[in-house]
């Protein structure tokens, strides 16, 4: 289900935009490729990553977080549940 395309990245960004977290792309020397500020609810991803790298990092972040789905649209709620199901299969 994971497609390494720009459109899939946009869907992930849209999902995060409906959550209570903010996604930012910035330069940095993050060893894991990202920085997660849980108290401020900010995800910072290395802006120099390729599309595939950004998708992998965002998926890794989503695996480690439980998002509040009350503000999700029906479309994004279904997408989020599919992502969680995909993680179980891996």
PyMOL commands that set and color helices and strands:
alter all, ss='L'
color gray80, all
select helices_A, chain A and resi 6-18+51-64+69-71+74-89
alter helices_A, ss='H'
color red, helices_A
select strands_A, chain A and resi 22-26+34-37+42-46
alter strands_A, ss='S'
color yellow, strands_A
deselect
rebuild
show_as cartoon
